[in-house]
Amino acid sequence: MSDRDPRNLWVGAAVAFAVVAGLAARGLSVLRSDTEAAVESEAELVAGLQLTLRHTIGAEPRPDDTPPAVPLLEPAAEPAPSLPAGPDVVGTLQRVQGLGDATGVAFDSLRALRATTPGRQPFVVVGRGAPADVCTFLAGLEAAEPLLVIENGRVLPADAGRIAFELGISTFHEEAR
C-alpha cells in the first residue's frame, strides 16, 4: 500500500474522530462530576440553613429532618362579574368626565351614539391633553368598573406639547328579552 492509499485516509480520519470523541467524553465527565459536587454542596448548605432557621424560631426539628409542609393557600373567590341590567348612558358619561377631570384631560366632545348591537352602548370621546395625562386617562378607562372597552382610537399632534385624541368606547349590559 502506498502512503496515498484512500484506506489510510479513512483509517486516519476514524482515529482522529475517536480521539476527539474521547476527549469530549472526558471533558463532559469532568463537568458532570463538578456539577454533581456543586449540587451536593448546595443541598448541604440548604439543610444547614433550614436547621439554623428552625433553631432560631424555636421549632423542633422533625425526625426525618425534612422541612415542614407549607399549607396551600386557596385564592379568595372573586364574585363573578355581572353585566348591568340596561345601558347607563348618563352614569358612563359622568364617569368618563370625572376621569378626564382627575387626569387633566380636556374634552372637545363626549357623547353617546345610537346603539346598533343589542347589549352594547357605544360612545365617542374627543379631547386633548399632555401625553402623560392622556396615558393616565387611558389607563383609568381600562381599569374602570363597570367595564369600559376601548374599541378604537387615534392620536394626533395638537398645540404646545399636547396631543388630541378620538376614542370609540363601549359599555355592555344585559339586553331585555
C-alpha positions, -999 to 999 in steps of 0.1 A, spaced: 0 0 0 12 35 -7 10 65 16 -17 80 -5 -40 50 -3 -76 60 4 -79 34 31 -51 51 51 -71 84 49 -102 67 62 -83 50 90 -67 82 99 -100 101 99 -116 74 121 -87 75 146 -89 113 147 -126 112 152 -122 86 180 -96 108 198 -118 139 196 -149 119 208 -128 105 237 -116 140 247 -151 154 245 -164 125 267 -137 131 293 -145 168 293 -182 161 298 -174 136 326 -153 162 345 -181 188 340 -207 164 353 -188 154 384 -181 191 391 -218 199 387 -228 170 410 -204 181 436 -218 217 434 -254 204 438 -244 183 468 -227 212 484 -257 234 478 -280 208 493 -259 206 524 -259 244 527 -297 245 524 -301 217 550 -278 237 574 -297 269 568 -330 251 575 -317 237 607 -304 271 618 -338 287 609 -356 260 630 -334 267 660 -338 304 655 -376 304 655 -377 277 682 -393 250 661 -384 214 669 -366 196 642 -386 169 625 -374 133 630 -366 129 593 -351 164 592 -373 174 563 -388 209 561 -424 212 573 -450 212 546 -463 246 537 -501 246 535 -515 257 502 -534 289 502 -567 288 483 -572 321 463 -601 341 476 -632 335 455 -639 366 435 -675 374 427 -684 366 392 -687 398 371 -722 406 361 -734 430 335 -758 458 344 -795 453 336 -795 481 310 -774 509 295 -763 536 319 -756 564 294 -757 592 319 -736 574 345 -710 564 319 -707 600 306 -703 612 342 -676 586 350 -656 594 318 -659 632 325 -648 627 361 -618 606 350 -609 633 325 -611 660 352 -590 639 375 -563 633 349 -561 668 334 -576 658 301 -600 683 284 -629 671 262 -640 686 230 -668 662 226 -682 634 248 -714 617 235 -733 585 233 -741 570 199 -772 552 189 -769 515 199 -770 492 169 -760 460 187 -781 445 215 -763 447 248 -737 472 237 -738 510 241 -711 529 221 -696 563 229 -673 587 212 -647 607 233 -628 635 216 -603 655 237 -568 667 243 -541 668 269 -504 663 277 -492 629 266 -487 617 302 -522 628 311 -538 611 281 -519 579 291 -532 581 326 -567 587 313 -565 556 291 -552 535 320 -581 547 340 -606 537 313 -590 503 312 -594 498 349 -629 512 351 -657 493 368 -682 486 353 -662 476 323 -655 502 296 -640 488 264 -617 510 242 -627 497 207 -607 521 185 -588 554 187 -565 577 171 -540 603 183 -529 635 166 -504 662 175 -521 693 190 -508 726 202 -479 733 226 -468 697 236 -503 684 238 -520 656 218 -555 653 205 -573 620 207 -605 604 195 -617 572 211 -645 548 204 -655 532 237 -684 509 246 -702 495 277 -721 463 278 -753 454 295 -779 426 297 -804 431 269 -841 429 279 -858 400 264 
